[in-house]
Amino acid sequence: MTAQELVTARSEGIPIKVAILNNAYLGMVRQWQEMFYEERYSEVYLSADLPDYVKWAEAMGCVGLRARTLKEMHDVIDEANAINDVPVVIDFRTDASEKVFPMVASGASNDDILVHPLQRGEGS
């Protein structure tokens, strides 16, 4: 959340790959507001282009890549995997409604983990 880890990885020569699933929202906060707070969204929309994670990565001395389509996704993964001397950050643009699973609700135990409905056999 602060990018300090990227600076450390860059300065120590650790060529990690970082994937950002970018839905233009504070995604996990939006997901909580949708799932547990009856879609009462508050201060979660960022912007389609802010922050610019490619420039952010480059400012940290890393390589920044972006994928908006399925084809671009495959291309940037190949490009990222070919880079072995500096960290790489990939900004994967996703639909705003995408969610991240598994997750644990507030106050719940890790034994009460929530998985995607399709993993529970619900939905089609």
QUIFENLIN-V6760 format. One record per residue. N is the residue number from 1. RES is the residue in three letters. PHI is phi as a letter, one per 20 degrees, with the letter a starting at -180 (999 if undefined). PSI is psi in radians with two decimals (NA if undefined). OMEGA is omega in radians with two decimals (999 if undefined). Layout:
[[N:RES:PHI:PSI:OMEGA] [N:RES:PHI:PSI:OMEGA]]
This chain:
[[1:MET:999:-0.20:-3.12] [2:THR:c:-0.26:-3.14] [3:ALA:m:0.01:3.11] [4:GLN:f:-0.56:3.12] [5:GLU:f:-0.64:3.11] [6:LEU:f:-0.72:3.11] [7:VAL:f:-0.76:3.11] [8:THR:f:-0.82:3.13] [9:ALA:g:-0.75:-3.13] [10:ARG:f:-0.82:-3.09] [11:SER:f:-0.47:3.12] [12:GLU:e:0.00:3.10] [13:GLY:m:0.61:-3.13] [14:ILE:e:1.89:-3.01] [15:PRO:e:1.05:3.14] [16:ILE:f:2.82:3.04] [17:LYS:d:2.26:-3.14] [18:VAL:d:2.22:3.11] [19:ALA:d:2.19:3.06] [20:ILE:d:2.11:3.06] [21:LEU:e:1.70:-2.93] [22:ASN:e:1.84:3.10] [23:ASN:d:0.29:3.12] [24:ALA:m:0.22:3.10] [25:TYR:c:2.92:2.84] [26:LEU:f:1.51:-2.85] [27:GLY:g:-0.86:-3.11] [28:MET:f:-0.64:3.11] [29:VAL:f:-0.78:3.11] [30:ARG:f:-0.73:3.13] [31:GLN:f:-0.77:3.11] [32:TRP:f:-0.77:-3.12] [33:GLN:f:-0.61:3.12] [34:GLU:f:-0.81:-3.00] [35:MET:e:-0.58:-3.00] [36:PHE:d:-0.23:-3.06] [37:TYR:c:0.58:3.01] [38:GLU:l:0.71:3.08] [39:GLU:l:0.52:3.04] [40:ARG:e:1.52:-3.07] [41:TYR:f:2.38:3.12] [42:SER:b:2.05:3.00] [43:GLU:l:0.73:-3.12] [44:VAL:d:-0.35:-3.13] [45:TYR:f:2.27:3.09] [46:LEU:e:-1.41:-3.12] [47:SER:r:2.73:3.10] [48:ALA:f:-0.46:-3.05] [49:ASP:c:0.13:3.13] [50:LEU:c:2.29:-0.08] [51:PRO:f:2.81:3.06] [52:ASP:e:1.72:-3.04] [53:TYR:f:-0.41:3.07] [54:VAL:f:-0.85:3.11] [55:LYS:f:-0.65:3.12] [56:TRP:g:-0.82:3.12] [57:ALA:f:-0.77:-3.13] [58:GLU:f:-0.62:3.10] [59:ALA:f:-0.42:3.12] [60:MET:e:0.08:-3.14] [61:GLY:n:0.26:-3.10] [62:CYS:d:3.07:3.03] [63:VAL:e:2.33:3.09] [64:GLY:d:2.32:3.13] [65:LEU:c:2.75:3.13] [66:ARG:c:2.50:3.08] [67:ALA:c:2.17:3.11] [68:ARG:d:-0.31:-3.10] [69:THR:c:2.94:3.11] [70:LEU:f:-0.74:3.11] [71:LYS:f:-0.80:3.11] [72:GLU:f:-0.63:3.14] [73:MET:g:-0.86:3.14] [74:HIS:f:-0.72:-3.13] [75:ASP:f:-0.79:-3.10] [76:VAL:f:-0.53:3.05] [77:ILE:f:-0.77:3.09] [78:ASP:f:-0.77:3.14] [79:GLU:f:-0.79:3.14] [80:ALA:f:-0.73:-3.13] [81:ASN:f:-0.36:3.11] [82:ALA:e:-0.20:-3.13] [83:ILE:e:2.06:-3.05] [84:ASN:c:0.24:-3.09] [85:ASP:d:-0.21:3.11] [86:VAL:b:2.77:3.06] [87:PRO:f:2.65:3.12] [88:VAL:c:2.35:3.06] [89:VAL:d:2.23:3.10] [90:ILE:d:2.17:3.08] [91:ASP:e:1.70:3.09] [92:PHE:e:1.98:3.10] [93:ARG:f:2.25:-3.12] [94:THR:c:2.92:3.06] [95:ASP:f:2.51:-3.10] [96:ALA:f:-0.45:-3.07] [97:SER:e:-0.09:3.13] [98:GLU:f:2.52:3.13] [99:LYS:c:2.89:-3.14] [100:VAL:d:2.18:3.09] [101:PHE:c:2.68:0.03] [102:PRO:f:2.85:3.08] [103:MET:b:2.84:3.11] [104:VAL:c:2.23:3.14] [105:ALA:f:2.73:3.11] [106:SER:g:2.29:3.11] [107:GLY:m:-0.12:-3.13] [108:ALA:e:2.85:3.09] [109:SER:e:2.81:3.08] [110:ASN:f:-0.31:3.06] [111:ASP:f:-0.30:-3.11] [112:ASP:d:0.61:-3.08] [113:ILE:f:2.45:3.09] [114:LEU:e:2.31:3.07] [115:VAL:d:2.94:3.12] [116:HIS:g:2.47:-3.13] [117:PRO:g:-0.61:3.14] [118:LEU:f:-0.47:3.09] [119:GLN:f:-0.33:3.09] [120:ARG:e:-0.02:-3.13] [121:GLY:n:0.14:3.10] [122:GLU:e:2.85:3.09] [123:GLY:m:-3.00:-3.11] [124:SER:d:NA:999]]
